[in-house]
Each structure stands twice: as structure tokens, then as C-alpha cells.
């Protein structure tokens, strides 16, 4: 089975945790020079350009039931919104702070699972969510004091991507991940092209296109390629190792983001934010390990034997 290669899966997840902050750092570099609509259009257009030929070559699915295509459309809109909010947040916040605040998403997923999907969630995991939120507030507070409402944008990212993951759960078994990303990238491009086309006439500065030099063009291409690669690497990681093994590894994205932010921008979280990051990571890791323990306990419960019905005489 492909799931019998956990070391490869762990390596791929580590690669994702490194690629994602690098892509965010490039978005932060370009945030003041390139309008948001142009960033998003290049990001998703390159995703489509890279993956559409791959899906064509492997004979992947391009179409499904109306319900499936409707869910993919909703997922694509959420994807655009989430990435757009993150790109905007990076204009105002240090890289590590923005990533750490967005990591409230696992707690939101747990609560949505309980109250929307009616999943069983124990009191200890609810308390861990509360602690995680407190840690997130500790990260937000210094940034909010400095930049105001934009400090809340990573919370928007967390909420949007929690809904994004819920929709993805509904369609994951109906279409393979590469085809899903190709179709989603194509849909996003079709949605964004008219938006940036009419943006100037409507006076929407963020939906305009500006001329760029060769350096900026290279960085824009890097955003699209890194974003596409990050999603594929995460998909491959889940192919080779179970999610319970990989979930703790995702929290390495926070220290990686801190390192990238320091190397590129000279930014480091201040004292309160650093403590909040540690609290958020600790609460998140507790939720992950508690989830794993609960799953193992449920799997170890012996099932009652199946008694065959008496034969008809």
C-alpha cells in the first residue's frame, strides 16, 4: 500500500512547511507593488497552466454531477477569498504572526465538526480549543495595537479555510486531488479575468493590472508555482502517510515562517506574540495527539461477533 511509506510522507510534509512560508514571503514582498487582483490572477492562472496538461496526460476527470461542480465552484470561491485575505494580511503583519494567527483554523475545524457535522468532541479538546484561542489573541494583541483591524485578517483566513476544508471533505472521494486543483485553478482564472478587466472602470484599485519589470514578473511566477507545488506536496504526503502522523508536522510551518520572516524582513515576534505562538502550538499539538489517542482507543474496542441467522428449514 502507498500508505506504508511514512518517512516519505513526513519528508513531503516538511517540504510543504518550508515551501508555504517562502511563497508567503514572496507575496509580502510584492504586496505593496502589485494589486491584489493581479497577484491572485497570476497565482491561479499558473496553477491551471501547470496542472491542466497533467490531468490531460493522466486522463483525469474534468466534469462531474451538477452538485459536484457546484461544490467545486464554492470551494474555488473560498480558495480565492482565503488566499486574498492572507495576501492582504501579509502587507501589514510580520510573516510569523500572520501564519500563527491563521493556525486557529484547526480549532475552528474541531468546533465545526462538533456543531455542524455532529462529530463527537470531548471536553478536553474543547478546553484545548479555548487555550488555543487565548494564544491566538496574545499574538493578535500587539499587531492590533500597531496596525488596527488588518491584524484580524488572518482570522478571516482561518474561518474561510475552515469552510474550504469542510467543502473539500464533501468532494474528496468524488475527484482525484490533481484534477480538483486543475479544475479549481481554471474556475478561479475564469472568475478573476473579468474582475480585473472591469476593476479600473469601477475605480477598484486592488482589481487593476499594473506593468511589472522582469524581477517582479519572476516573483509572480514563483508565487504561482510555489502555491501549486505546496498543494501537490501536501496531497502526496497524505498519500504516503496517515493524517494522524502528519498533523503534528504541520505546526513546523510556524517556526519555518519565523525563520523566513527574520531572514527576509528582519522580523521577529515580540515577547507577548512569541508566548502566544507557543501557547497556540501547544494547544494545537494537544488536540492532534488527543485525536490520535481517541482514534486508537475506538479502533481497539472489540466488535461483537456477527451471529449468522438460523438456516431456513
C-alpha positions in Angstrom: 0.0 0.0 0.0 1.2 3.6 -0.7 0.5 4.4 3.0 3.3 2.1 4.1 5.9 4.8 3.4 5.5 7.2 6.4 9.1 8.5 6.2 8.4 9.7 2.7 5.2 11.3 3.8 6.9 13.1 6.7 9.6 14.4 4.3 7.0 15.7 1.9 5.1 17.4 4.8 8.3 19.0 5.9 8.8 20.2 2.4 5.3 21.7 2.4 6.0 23.5 5.7 9.1 25.1 4.1 7.5 25.9 0.7 4.4 27.6 2.1 6.2 30.3 4.1 8.6 31.1 1.2 5.5 31.6 -1.1 4.0 33.9 1.6 7.3 35.8 1.9 7.2 36.5 -1.8 3.6 37.6 -1.6 4.6 40.0 1.2 7.5 41.4 -0.9 5.1 42.1 -3.8 2.2 43.3 -1.7 3.0 47.0 -1.9 3.9 46.9 -5.6 1.3 44.6 -7.2 -2.5 44.9 -6.8 -4.3 42.0 -5.1 -6.3 41.1 -8.2 -3.2 40.7 -10.3 -1.5 38.6 -7.6 -4.5 36.3 -7.4 -4.9 36.0 -11.2 -1.3 35.0 -11.7 -1.4 32.6 -8.8 -4.4 30.7 -10.1 -3.7 31.0 -13.8 -0.3 29.4 -13.3 -2.0 26.6 -11.2 -4.2 25.9 -14.2 -1.4 26.1 -16.8 0.7 23.7 -14.8 -2.0 21.1 -13.9 -4.3 21.1 -16.9 -1.7 19.4 -19.1 -1.0 16.9 -16.3 -4.7 16.0 -15.9 -5.0 15.7 -19.7 -1.9 13.4 -19.8 -3.1 11.1 -16.9 -6.7 11.0 -18.2 -8.2 12.7 -15.1 -11.8 13.8 -14.7 -12.9 17.2 -15.9 -16.6 17.1 -15.1 -19.0 15.6 -12.6 -22.5 15.9 -11.4 -24.1 19.4 -11.1 -23.8 19.0 -7.3 -20.1 18.2 -7.5 -19.4 21.1 -9.9 -21.4 23.4 -7.6 -19.3 22.4 -4.6 -16.1 22.8 -6.6 -17.3 26.3 -7.5 -18.0 27.2 -3.9 -14.6 25.7 -2.9 -12.9 27.8 -5.6 -14.5 31.0 -4.3 -13.4 30.2 -0.8 -9.9 29.5 -2.0 -9.7 32.8 -3.7 -11.1 34.6 -0.7 -8.8 32.8 1.8 -5.6 33.4 -0.2 -6.7 37.0 -0.9 -7.2 37.7 2.8 -3.8 36.1 3.6 -2.0 38.3 0.9 -3.6 41.4 2.4 -2.7 40.4 5.9 0.9 40.0 4.9 1.0 43.6 3.9 0.5 44.7 7.5 1.8 41.9 9.7 5.1 40.0 10.2 5.1 36.7 8.4 5.3 34.6 11.6 2.4 36.5 13.3 0.1 36.1 10.2 0.8 32.4 9.9 0.4 31.8 13.7 -2.9 33.6 13.9 -4.2 31.6 10.9 -3.4 28.4 12.7 -6.5 28.9 14.8 -8.1 27.0 11.8 -7.6 23.5 13.4 -9.6 24.7 16.4 -12.4 26.1 14.2 -12.4 22.8 12.3 -12.9 20.9 15.5 -15.8 23.1 16.6 -17.4 23.0 13.1 -17.1 19.2 13.2 -18.9 19.1 16.5 -21.7 21.6 15.8 -22.1 21.3 12.0 -21.2 17.7 11.3 -22.3 16.4 14.7 -18.9 14.7 15.3 -18.0 13.6 18.8 -15.7 16.1 20.5 -14.7 15.7 24.2 -14.5 18.4 26.9 -10.7 18.2 26.9 -10.4 19.0 23.2 -12.9 21.9 23.7 -10.7 23.3 26.5 -7.7 22.9 24.3 -9.5 25.0 21.6 -10.2 27.7 24.3 -6.5 27.7 25.2 -5.6 27.9 21.5 -7.9 30.9 21.0 -6.2 32.6 24.0 -2.8 32.0 22.5 -4.1 33.5 19.2 -5.4 36.6 21.0 -1.9 37.0 22.5 -0.4 37.0 19.0 -3.1 39.4 17.7 -2.9 42.0 20.5 0.5 43.6 19.7 -0.3 43.6 16.0 -3.8 45.1 16.6 -2.3 47.8 18.7 0.1 48.7 15.8 -2.0 48.3 12.6 -5.6 48.0 13.8 -8.3 46.0 12.0 -5.9 44.4 9.4 -4.5 42.4 12.3 -7.8 40.4 12.2 -7.3 39.4 8.6 -5.6 36.0 9.5 -8.7 35.2 11.5 -10.7 35.7 8.2 -8.2 33.3 6.6 -8.8 30.7 9.3 -12.6 30.9 9.1 -12.6 30.8 5.2 -10.2 27.9 5.1 -12.2 26.0 7.7 -15.2 26.2 5.4 -12.9 25.4 2.5 -11.9 22.2 4.2 -15.5 21.3 5.0 -16.4 21.6 1.4 -13.3 19.7 0.4 -14.4 16.8 2.6 -17.6 16.6 0.7 -15.9 16.2 -2.7 -12.6 14.5 -1.9 -13.8 11.0 -2.7 -15.5 12.0 -6.0 -12.5 13.5 -7.8 -8.7 13.0 -7.5 -6.7 15.9 -6.0 -4.7 16.8 -9.1 -7.9 17.0 -11.2 -9.6 19.0 -8.4 -6.7 21.5 -8.4 -6.7 21.8 -12.2 -10.4 22.4 -12.4 -10.3 24.8 -9.4 -7.4 26.8 -11.0 -9.3 27.1 -14.2 -12.5 28.2 -12.5 -10.6 30.8 -10.5 -9.0 32.2 -13.6 -12.3 32.5 -15.3 -13.7 34.3 -12.3 -10.8 36.6 -11.9 -10.2 37.7 -15.5 -13.5 39.7 -15.8 -13.0 41.1 -12.3 -9.6 42.6 -13.2 -11.0 43.7 -16.6 -13.7 45.8 -15.1 -11.8 46.8 -12.0 -10.3 50.1 -13.5 -13.7 51.3 -14.8 -15.2 50.7 -11.4 -12.4 52.5 -9.6 -11.3 49.4 -7.7 -7.6 49.9 -7.2 -7.0 46.3 -6.0 -8.6 44.9 -9.2 -6.3 46.7 -11.6 -3.3 45.4 -13.6 0.0 47.3 -13.4 3.1 46.9 -15.6 5.9 45.0 -13.9 9.6 44.6 -14.6 11.4 41.4 -15.1 12.2 40.9 -11.4 8.6 41.3 -10.3 7.5 39.0 -13.2 9.8 36.3 -11.9 8.5 36.7 -8.4 4.9 36.5 -9.6 5.7 33.3 -11.5 7.3 31.9 -8.3 4.1 32.6 -6.3 2.0 30.6 -8.7 4.5 27.7 -9.0 5.2 27.5 -5.2 1.4 27.7 -4.4 0.7 24.8 -6.8 3.7 22.8 -5.6 2.7 23.2 -2.0 -0.8 21.8 -2.6 0.6 18.9 -4.6 3.3 18.1 -2.0 0.7 18.1 0.8 -1.5 15.8 -1.3 1.3 13.4 -1.9 2.3 13.5 1.8 -1.2 12.3 2.7 -0.9 9.6 0.1 2.1 8.1 1.7 1.4 8.6 5.4 -1.8 8.8 7.5 -3.1 12.2 8.5 -2.6 11.4 12.2 1.1 11.0 11.6 1.4 14.2 9.5 -0.8 16.6 11.5 1.8 17.4 14.2 4.3 18.2 11.4 2.1 21.0 10.1 2.9 23.1 13.1 6.5 23.3 11.9 5.2 25.8 9.4 5.2 28.4 12.3 8.9 28.2 13.2 9.8 28.0 9.5 7.7 31.1 8.9 9.5 32.8 11.8 12.9 31.9 10.3 11.9 33.1 6.8 10.5 36.3 8.2 13.7 37.0 10.1 16.0 36.2 7.1 14.0 38.2 4.5 12.4 41.0 6.5 14.3 41.1 9.9 11.0 40.5 11.7 10.7 38.5 14.9 7.6 38.2 17.1 7.7 40.4 20.2 7.6 38.9 23.7 3.8 38.5 24.1 3.3 37.3 20.5 6.1 34.8 20.9 4.4 33.4 24.1 1.1 33.3 22.2 2.7 31.4 19.3 4.0 28.8 21.8 0.6 28.5 23.5 -1.2 28.1 20.2 1.3 25.4 19.0 1.0 23.6 22.4 -2.8 23.6 22.3 -2.9 22.5 18.7 -0.5 19.6 19.3 -2.5 18.5 22.3 -5.6 18.4 20.0 -3.7 16.4 17.4 -2.4 13.8 19.9 -5.7 13.6 21.8 -7.4 13.0 18.4 -4.9 10.2 17.7 -5.4 8.6 21.1 -9.2 8.7 20.7 -9.0 7.1 17.3 -6.7 4.4 18.6 -9.0 3.7 21.6 -12.0 3.4 19.3 -10.1 1.1 17.0 -9.1 -1.2 19.9 -12.7 -1.8 21.1 -13.6 -5.4 20.2 -16.6 -5.6 17.9 -19.3 -8.1 18.8 -19.3 -11.3 16.8 -21.7 -11.5 13.9 -24.2 -14.2 14.5 -25.5 -15.9 11.4 -29.3 -16.3 11.2 -30.6 -19.8 11.5 -30.9 -21.6 8.3 -34.4 -21.9 6.8 -35.8 -25.4 7.1 
